[in-house]
Amino acid sequence: MKQTYVNQLKDHIGESVVMKGWLYNKRSSGKLVFLQFRDGTGIVQGVVFKPNDEALYDLADSIGQESSIIVTGTVKEDTRSSLGVEVDVTALEVLQNVHDYPITPKEHGTEFLMDNRHLWIRSKKQHAVLKIRHTVIKAVRDFFDGNGFTLADTPIFTPAACEGTTTLFEVDYFGDDKAYLTQSGQLYNEATAAAFGKSYAFGPTFRAEKSKTRRHLTEFWMVEPEVAYASYEDMMDLGEAMILSVVERVLTDRQEELKTLERDTTVLEAINSPFPRLHYDDAVKMLQEGFAKGELENNFEWGGDFGAPDETYLSTQHGKPVFVHHFPAAIKGFYFEVDPDRPECALGIDLLAPEGYGEIIGGGERAANLDYLIKSS
């Protein structure tokens, strides 16, 4: 009989099915054994009734958590289940009977769980995190692919820095030269933008910073679009449209996973267009007013870069992502265009996320004057 997946069971009510997967959990109650069966697409309850088949009951009662099993049974409607169904088990094949599975319902320390990461991802919350991550990545790719962008993968080994030179991971490149793990695909992707008009890179990037905060990671995936002839306003429009598209997709496709993570979705549901757009001058005034009211510990001076408390304060004033633009040129890369009326200001943008997550998009308008670029570099 063809394998049926858990997420397909609602289409097979009243039918006999075969499922292949693992025992997520188990409990016994008198003459009943309840098997929580998972196959990667979901978790369903299977029921074994002792008077119907005592040998089957004994077998079901003997298997341990995460045993590899093939279950045959009849799908029944059950309104108490989140899936709307349960399975009356009629046959059970045990491929591997697991005992002493290390991750149990009790509390475990982070170090223990990370040492057993390959098993931890079978738990509901870790499973939900990876499912949502999958949806975010798919939504990002669909957004750019659907808006005329061409994906161009960029090298992971690079010969030089494109960000701070102190945050490079150095690699011995066959003993003769040094190479580095990429901080960004930006410099390569600027060339592809000149070829295709609109291109993007999406892959792993590395920063050699000893940090354990959610703002600074040593390895993460970054999506980097480049658009020829684009102004900084164009890039704010693009960033806003992408965030709205991704949030909508996650809210539509991953409700169960968000519930598993006990995520307050009202914050995500409140994210709508337009996002506030603050000139750096106005952001500075807002921070200084916050300091005067006693809402911030340190007074902010024009010319500085935002720290975590500053970004958090600015984002909490709006309840949704907020753009800041026209940063001081002195704190931005040499490749940013400057405001012709105020050359001390770069046409750079940051998008600050709600709930204290800080900058999630950084970008701006590229300088196009060769003499200026040579002089600035």
ZIHUQUI-V705251 format. One line per field, one symbol per residue. ss: DSSP state (h for helix, s for strand, l for the rest). psi: psi as a letter, one per 40 degrees, with the letter a starting at -180 (. if undefined). burial: # if it has 9 or more other ideal C-beta (glycine too) atoms within 8 Angstrom, else .. A space follows every 10 residues. Layout:
BEGIN
ss: ???
psi: ???
burial: ???
END
This chain:
BEGIN
ss: llsllhhhhh hllllsssss sssssssssl lsssssssll llsssssssh hhlhhhhhhh hhlllllsss ssssssslll llllssssss ssssssllll lllllllllh hhhhhlhhhh lllhhhhhhh hhhhhhhhhh hhhhhlllls slllllssll llllhhhlls ssslllssss sllllhhhhh hhhhhhlsss ssssssllll llllllllss ssssssslll lhhhhhhhhh hhhhhhhhhh hhhlhhhhhh lllllhhhhl lllllssssh hhhhhhhhhh hhllllllll lllllllhhh hhhhhhllll lssssllshh hllllslssl lssssslsss sssllllsss sssslslllh hhhhhhl
psi: hihhideede efheihihih bihdiiiigb eihhhhhied eahihihhhd ddgddddddd eeiiheihih hhihhihhee ideeiihhhe ihhhdhhhif hdhieihiid dddddfdddd eeiddddddd dddddddddd dddddefeih hhhiidhiei ieaheefhhi hhgfediiii hidieddddd dddddedhii ihaiihhghg ifiedhidhi hhhgihhieh iddddddddd dddddddddd ddefdddddd efhhedddde hiiiiihhid dddddddddd ddeeeidihh iheiihiddd dddddeedei ihihifihdd eiieeiiihd dgeehifiii hhiifeeahe hhaahhhehd dddddd.
burial: ...###.##. .##...###. ####.#.... .########. .######### ..#..##.## #.######## ######.#.. #.#.###### .#.#...#.. #.#....... ..#..#..## ##...##### ##..###### ####....#. ##.#..##.. #.....##.. #.#.....## ######.### .##..#.### ###.###... .......... .######..# .#.###.### #######.## #..##.##.# #...#.##.. #...#.#### ..##.###.# #....#...# .....#.### ######.#.# #########. .#...####. ....###### ####.##### #..####... ..#....
END
